Amino acid sequence: MRAEQHPAATAPLCRALLPKGFTGKGEAIRWRNDLIVAVAQVHAAMTTLHQATKAVRSRFFYLERFRRGQTGAVTLRWRQTTGRYVTWPTLLPSVRQLPPALRAWYAEAQQYAAWLNAQECALRHAID
């Protein structure tokens, strides 16, 4: 006894009615290019913040752009005018001695720098 095949299984396929095969390459390339542009925008914002902290009169510390040679990752780090890198908790006693408006500005700069560092890291990982 033979099982009967459904007529659709034996009928020739009509290529004109079927959609073209989608590989997804175009959308992936567009998505990657959008990420590359986003990373460039984050780097530009980092440069702007770096320049803003360097422009403060009578400063003893500022944000420096640091690029890792191996990966190309960019981060903002606090640096003293002596050339030594320092962490934000180390700078807090000095910042607390500043006038209230400048103290608030530095605290906001620190928050923005941390946010930019996180954005750069996330975008870089999304590209790879």
URHUSUL-V57203 format. One record per pair of residues at least 24 apart in sequence whose ideal C-beta (glycine too) atoms are under 8 Angstrom apart, sorted by the first residue. I is the first residue (numbers start at 1). J is the second residue. Records with the same first field share a line. If there is no record, write none. Layout:
I = J + J
This chain:
32 = 127
35 = 123 + 126 + 127
36 = 127
38 = 123
39 = 120 + 123 + 124 + 127
42 = 116 + 119 + 120 + 123
43 = 74 + 120
45 = 116
46 = 74 + 76 + 113 + 116 + 120
49 = 76 + 109 + 112 + 113 + 116
50 = 76
52 = 109
53 = 109
56 = 102
60 = 94
61 = 86 + 91 + 94
63 = 109 + 113
71 = 124
73 = 120 + 121 + 124
74 = 120
75 = 117 + 120
76 = 113 + 116 + 117
78 = 110
